[in-house]
Amino acid sequence: MVNWLVRNCLSAKKLLWIKVAEQRLMLMQSGRIVKVWPVSTSLRGLGYLEGSLRTPVGFFQIYEKIGAGMPLGAIFKNRVATGKVWNSKEPSEIDQEKDLILTRILRLDGRDCANRNTLYRYIYIHGTNQESRIGMPTSHGCIRMRNSDIVELFDLVPVMTGVLIEP
């Protein structure tokens, strides 16, 4: 794994490296860590099966960036902004229980045989209404970030940036 990583990923201009065991996402640039953010991966662990609500592992690319210019807390449904903004200062009980997709979406496309279904499983890196749970595995398969963190990351990476998710 390390040789493959060095040969294919770490030498890339930019790479997102997600370490599930550490619940963190690192932005790598020319082989160096330039920024680290806490994340939340799946409560159900790792896996590739559609409907499993598990986070896939392996190599991916950012397929699409959604939400440029949207306000912090913008609510998305089916990758489209609803026009509503989640209010973190006055969250409703219903909103706190839901797994809302907020602020920005980095849609992932699997590049390995095992994770090729990722695009159609709708696995994203996105903002969340459950920021207090960041750093713990609590998502439904996606990689959740704090809303201010996903805005920062979104602005730093282009479409086609490599993403490595490892256990």
N, C-alpha and C positions, 0 to 999 in steps of 0.2 A: 504494500500500500504506500509506504513512504517513497519508494523509487518512482512509482506512478505519479504520486502527488508532486514531487519535485519536477519531474519531466513535463507533466501536462498542466499543472495548475499554479504552483508557486512561482514559476517563471512568467506567468501571464501578467499583462499590464495591470489588470484588476481582477480580483477574485473575492467572492464572499465565501467564507469558511464557517460553517455552522457545526459546533460541537454539542451534540445533544446531551451527553453526560454532564457537561458544564453549563448547559442552557445559555450559551453565548454565541454571538455572531461576530466574526472578525472581518474587517475589510482589509484585504491584502493588496499591496501595490508593489510590483516588481520584487516579490518575495519577502516583503516586510509587512508586519502588522502596523496599520496606520490608525485604526480606530476599532474599539470593541464596544458592543452593546449587549445588554441582557435580553434574552428572548424567552418565549414559552413555546414548547413543542407539545406533541400529543400526550394527553393523559393516558391513552391506551398503548403507548409505546410506538415501536417502529414497524412498518410494513407497507406493502404495495397493493394489497387487495382493495378494489373499489368498494366503497361503503364501510371499510374497516375503521375509519376515523383515526388512522395511524399516520405518522409522519414517515414518508419514504426517505431512504438514504441513497447515496451515490452522487453522481455528477449530473448537474442540471445547467440550464441557461435561463437567463431572464428572457422570457418570450414577449412580454408586454408590460408596459408601465401605464398604470391607470390612476388618474386623480390629480394630475399636475394643476397647481393653482387653486385647488379646493381648500376650504377652510379646515383648520384642525377640528377633528371630530365629525367631518362629513360622513354620512351613512351611505354605504353602497349595498345594493341588492342586485344580484346577477351581474356584477361588475359595472353597474350603472349608478351614478349618484342619484339618491332619492330626492334631493333638495332639502333634506332634514339634516340637522347638526345635533349630535349627541352632546349633552351638557354634563360635563364631569362634576360640576359643582352641585347640581341638583339631579342626580340620576334617579330614575324611577326604579321601583323594585323589579318590574318586568325587564327593563333594560339591563339591570345587573345580572340577571339570570341568563339572558340571551348572549350568544356569541356573535356580537356585531362586527362587521368588517368596516373599519373606519379609516379616514384620512387619505391613505394611499394604498395601492396594490401593486406588488411586483409578482406577476404571474410566472410560475415556473414550468419549464418543459424538461422532462427527463431525457437524459442522453444515454442511459444504460439500458440494456435489454429488460432488466427487472423493473425499472421505473418509467418506462416509456408511456405508461397510462397517466402520468402525473398531470399533464395539461388538462385532460378530460376528467380528472378527479377534482379539478379546481383547487389545487394546492397553491397557496400564495404565501408571501411575506406581507403582512398587513398590520395596520394599527388596530387597537382593541379598546373596548369599553371595560375591560377587566385588567387595567394596568397594575392593580395591586397584586395580581397573580403572576406577573412577569418574573422570570427566574425559576419558575416551577413548571413542570410538565402538566398543563391543564387545557391545552387547545383540543380542537376536534380534527387535528391533522396538519393544519397550517402552522406557519411560524409567526407567532404574534410578537409585536414590538410596541413599546410606548409610542403614542402618537407623535410626539415631538421627535423621537428617534427615527421613525419611519420617514418623516419629512426630510430629515438630514440625510439618511441613506439614499432615498429616492433621488435626491439632487446630485449625489456623488457617483451613481452608476448608470451606464447606458444599457439599453436593450442589448442582448447577446452576451452580457457579462456572465462568466462562469460562476457556478454555485456548487460548492461541495458540502454535502450534509453527511456527517459521519457519526456513528454511535458514540 
